[in-house]
Structure formats: C-alpha cells, structure tokens
Amino acid sequence: MNILERYAAMDYDAAPEARNEADAWVAGRDFSTSLFIGGAWRAAASGATFATHEPATGKLLASVSDASTADIDAAVSAAAKALPKWRARSGYERAKVLYAIGRAMQRHQRLFAVLESIDNGKPIRESRDIDVPLAIRHFIHHAGWAQALTREFPDRKPVGVVGQIIPWNFPLLMLAWKIAPALAAGCTLVLKPAEYTPLTAILFAEVCQRAGVPKGVVNIVPGGPAAGEAIVNHPGVQKIAFTGSSEVGKIIRKATAGTGKKLSLELGGKSAFLVFEDADLDSAVEGLVDGIWFNQGQVCCAGSRLLAQESVAEAFFAKVKTRMSRLRVGNPLDKNTDIGPLVNRVQLERVRGMVAEGASQGAECWQPDCALPASGHFYPPTLATSVAPANILAQEEVFGPVLAAMSFRSTEEAIELANNTRYGLAASVWSENVNLALHVAPQLKAGVVWINGTNMLDAACGFGGFRESGFGREGGREGMLEYLVEDLPLGATIKPTSRPKIAGDGDTESPAIDRTAKLFIGGKQVRPDGNYSLAVADAKARLAGEVGLGNRKDIRDAVAAARKGTAWSEATGYNRSQVLYYLAENLAARADEFTRRLARLTGSNAKAAAEEVELSIERLFYFAGMADKYEGRVHAPPSRTVTLALNEPVGVLGIVCGDDAPLLGLISLCAPALAMGNRVVLVPSERHPLLATDLYQVIETSDLPAGAINIVTGKSAELAAVLARHDDVDGLWCVADADSCKQAEAESAGNLKRVWTSGGRKVDWRSDLVAGDTFLRRAVEIKNVWVPYGD
C-alpha cells in the first residue's frame, strides 16, 4: 500500500475531551440554591426546581432553583440598591472589574467550554474555540468602553436596572453580550438564563464573586417563562434586553408599551446565503458548513436559505452533498464531531415536523447516509431542493441543521429572493468580484452582511437585525448606546386633544378667495377618501379654516406612495442636502406669511411667532447640512477583515406631531428623517394643521421627489394607531398623550417597527439637544458589512 492509498484509507478515531472537571463541578454543587441575588446564593422562595438534561444522552444533569415572582422582586431590589454606588464609580474602577471578570474566565476557560458542550450539546471545538474566547473578548473589550464612557458619550447616563433574558443556543456568549455593556455603562442587572442551559451562567456568577463584582450589581436568576415574564413586567426595571424568538419578542413589545422601558430585541432570522457564478465554490461550501451546520443550525443568523446562481447551482448542490456526507454527527465532546445533538426532544420533534411539512409542500429533502447515536436528540444534516419561495422551509426559522436551496438567474432576482422574508438579521454574499458583492450588500434587508465569509462576530462590531429580527444592536459603540439614555428636554404631560368649540365663522371680511386644504400624497394635493372635513379654530375659537379628515385608506395611500418614493432614499447625502437647503430657502422666503399664520392659530405674539419660524428655518438648514455628514464607521476586528458600519434609512417613517410649537416640532422631526433618506408619512398637529397644509406649496417648489413626504391631516390618535398597525411602515415617531403613545407602541408589535414616543409628555423643541444626533440616530438602521482582505 503506497502513501496515497494509506491516506485514502485513514479515518478519524474518537478524540474525546476530558469531562472529569466539569462533572466534579456539577457533582460538588448544590443546585437547589442556585439563585445568585445580592451577592449570595439562595433557594427559590417557593422551593421549586426544574431539571436540566444532557442533550447527548438525555441524562439528568441537575435540578436547578426555579425563580418565581418573589425571587425576581428580590433580585430587582438588590440591583436597585446597588445601582447608585456602581453608577457613581469612576469608569476606571468599573473597567478594572470587567477586566477581572475576563481574566478569571480565561483561567477557567476549559471548564466553561466543557460545561457548555455538556449542557447545550454543541461540539467542543465550537465552545472551546469560538464561544468562550469571544465571551472573554467581550468583557475585556468593554473594560475599555467603561473607562472611555464620559469622553465618548458625554451627554448620556446609564439607563438603570436592566432585565436581561437569554436563549439556550449560546448560553455563555449571549450572557457576555448582555452583561459586559451593561456593567460598562454603569447599570446593574437581573439576568435569566434559559431553563434548558443554566449551568455556565451559574459558573459565571461564581466568577463574579471572585472577580470583585459588588453585591447586587449582577444577579443571576435561573427559571422558566414565569420568571421571564416577571422581569419584563417589573416596574423597577428600566430596560429589557431580550434574545429569543420573534413571537416572544412581539409579546414583550406589547407588554412594555407605555411603561417607558427601553427595549432591545435580538430575534429570529432566515438568513440568505448567496452564491454567484464567479464565487470560489469550494470556499463557499466550507462557508456554508459554518453558516448552517454550526451549532446544529440552532443559530439565529444561520444561513438557512441557499441561493445559488442558476449556471452553477447543480454543480454547487453536488459539492454540498459531497461535503454533507463527510460531516460527523455524534458526541459533542469528541473533537472530531461536526454536528452534536439538538438541545432537547421538543426541538428535535419540531425540526422533524417542519421538514415533513416542507416535503409535503414540494421540497425534495436529502440526507447523507450517516449513523446517529442511539441516545440523545440527534438529527442528520438535511438539504432541501426544489423549494418554492413560499415553502415553510424557505420562510420559517427551523432552528436545526436544515438547508433550503433555491436558484436565481440575475443579480436583481437574487436580491429579491434574499429579501423575500419577514426577517432581516444576516446574509452572506459569495463572489470573487468585490464590486458585485458591495453592490449587493447595501440592498439586502439585513443588519449584518458577510462577504465571502459567515458567522463572523466580534465585540467591537454591532450585531442585530431589521424587520422582525428585532431592533437594537449588541457589541461595539452601537451596543453601548443600548444601555445609555439621553436627557431629552421633556416637559409637561400632554392632554388628549379636545375639539374646541368654534364661536364664530372666522374673518368674514377677508377678501381672499376661499382655500381648500387637501391632503398631500405622492407629490399631489388630494381630497380625503371619506370627503369629510375637520374645522380648525384659531386662538380665539374662531373658524380659521378646514382641513381634510384623513382615514385608514388615506394612510394606506400615503404609505404606498412613500414605498414607491425610493428615489429619495437612493439619492446621495449631498443631493438630499441640496434639496433640504432649497426647502429652507423657500420657507424663509415666506417667513412673514408663516409668522402671521402661527400667531393667529396659537395666540402667540408676533415676536414669539417670528422666533419659532426663524428657528424652524435654522433647524431645517442644520439637518440639511448633516445629510452628508452623519456617516457610519469602520471597525477593525481582530481578524483579516474590516467591518463597515453603514447608516441606512429606516425606510418608511410615520411621524405624528403634537400641538406644541406646531411648526418647529414638525420641522424638528421631519428634517432629520428626510436628511437620512427616509420617506415620511406625516400626521401634523391636530389643533393646528393649517401650518402643515401651508407647507405644501413650499414642498412643491423645492424639488422633493414624489413620495418623499406625505401629509395626512385628521385626528392624531386614530391615525397614529393606523400607522402603528401598518406592516409597510418601518418606523414610527409619536408625540401625543400617554394613551396614544402606549397604543402606538403596542400596535407596532405586528412587524416590530422601530418606535419612539414622547411618553405622553411635551418636548421643548427649542432646546439645542433636539438639534443634535437624537433623531438622526433614530432615523437610521446600522448595517455591518464584513469585508475580508488579504490572501
């Protein structure tokens, strides 16, 4: 037998990782007292426990304390008690604690890795080489943010007590993603690990004790859904950070509506893996292995939708099948294992059921001939071809080792197929033509895009999604902002708008020809669908005019016009700035007219009215100048890549204005939205809408393309609810009474649109804080594009 024959005959033997240290740790711990609250271990108040099992064997690992509402109350109280001192510590002092946590985790790195694989089922290579090192990296990276906090975020302060709920697919890594930025920001926290995988969180709590974390700053409360619900609903929690399913994310969005809690959601995904005909197919196959079979496909950003160009599709599918036949399924503690077990039997049955349903809908499901272990929750890698775009395997998150494959002909078709999902977490683009890759990446509706790579993650780079993949970012500068708040100039409580009783018929001696104020949709003045009008009173309760009473259909038409107005979003920042400068110029030319109108409607004196108009022009001028200056960043992760953090418009943005400072408030909200390339559906002040209808002529002469701004007058609360429910609206800003704000937040859960409200309070639109990046930041989505370099 020659050397080549010997090489071909070689096979992998078992290479087990020693688990004695992890078993000893489990055996030596009393898990009936595994709630870590106020720096001490305690049993659940009810004495209840839940069982956690080893996915590879089904054997019981431990019976862990099951936190109840009473335990969550105790944990939140401990966090609130610890908050003032922790917040008051210098950034350097907090940085030392974060660094100590990272170093302590390094000292116990192998124990964390083995325990993670035993508890979760992921292969030891992944937990040892990816999860644990990256978790450590997050704590050491955020030590730097803690020390630089006051310099980098001078106008922000910690949000307060944070409730954090993490999933079972990356138990330790998700913990690090949540806890590191919270501690760096000066927050205290209550974290609930998933009930299937609590062990590394308990070990982490031990590390906190040894690393000098003050009592009550970090509280770990293992438990089930009831504990998570108690955290979400607790009035002592100022922010919720959740990673999990989109369905639960929507429930949390509704539950937190109107509470004032800050919210970040990192949810599901159905990520596209695009392979163009000029790609290195062999490299793409290896990338695909990492993209979908990493962690058994139990990854929110898994590349579970393969889109291959038609000219290479069959050849690529054949290569994928060959590679799949060599994947090793088995013991997660074997260093040669590629695919371990699913987390539990419930998940296994879910995957089986979805594959069966996909096959019944026409998919051809292929699996390699591989032996599965007799015990444990194992499922073979699966390739589904002949998949229609509407097939369940192409639309729904399987969360298992299942790949749905389709083909495309043109670049445009590839982009359309990739975006044919309600999710928008990640995507992977494979092409040797970097111009093509960078042409495609900005057009994909995904928060993260990897070029010629996949599953690249780092503490310095933001991670998070668009659409129903949630909102907010984790990691980097964007992740730090999630745990900080700014002091917006909020004022008195807004009362629901009441219709004033009109005492007279207005200025009947005016020689002016009667004016009909219509709606403004798609660049045209149009009559309202219902053909009803709304009387508008001036400050003396006289009839000042009438405006169209917009309804649901008018909002639908305005949103449709905004959807078509893509030219505004595709324009360069410089081009948008010129149009907005021109708008400011035309408004300035009619300043006297707007001053008179403002004074009559609001009752302010001539000087105050003139000041509001002048400040409105100045603010419009400012945001015109920022259109080409509020830019993204370039991150340098510790790999041969650069990460381009691109600012992209949210999309179609609904804006509901309050009655206070009706012109300045309108401009202060619309200008940053337009500057960043959003298309706006505007509901102006209900009491003073004539100022908005006067803007039509200014807009019509200022080169704003059709659909860039659409104005629907009417009853603000009703129209805000319609905007919130509309699934083609990507974001909503609402200045209104508390009930209207709460409804806007709750109704937005349908498509998890990005919502900002004033919380039922007035805004001081004259404040310089409004003219900063407050609304510019809310007017953009941040997309992180990873670009490799070198050989």
Beta strands, then each sheet from edge to edge (+ up, - down):
strand 1: 35-37
strand 2: 40-42
strand 3: 49-53
strand 4: 60-65
strand 5: 156-158
strand 6: 161-165
strand 7: 188-192
strand 8: 218-220
strand 9: 239-243
strand 10: 262-266
strand 11: 272-275
strand 12: 305-309
strand 13: 364-366
strand 14: 382-385
strand 15: 402-408
strand 16: 426-430
strand 17: 448-451
strand 18: 470-471
strand 19: 484-486
strand 20: 490-493
strand 21: 519-521
strand 22: 524-526
strand 23: 533-537
strand 24: 543-548
strand 25: 633-635
strand 26: 641-649
strand 27: 652-656
strand 28: 679-683
strand 29: 709-711
strand 30: 731-734
strand 31: 754-757
strand 32: 761-763
strand 33: 780-788
sheet 1: 1+ 2-
sheet 2: 3+ 4-
sheet 3: 5+ 19-
sheet 4: 8+ 7+ 6+ 9+ 10+ 18-
sheet 5: 13+ 14- 15- 12- 11- 16- 17- 33- 26+ 25-
sheet 6: 20+ 32-
sheet 7: 21+ 22-
sheet 8: 23+ 24-
sheet 9: 29+ 28+ 27+ 30+ 31+
end
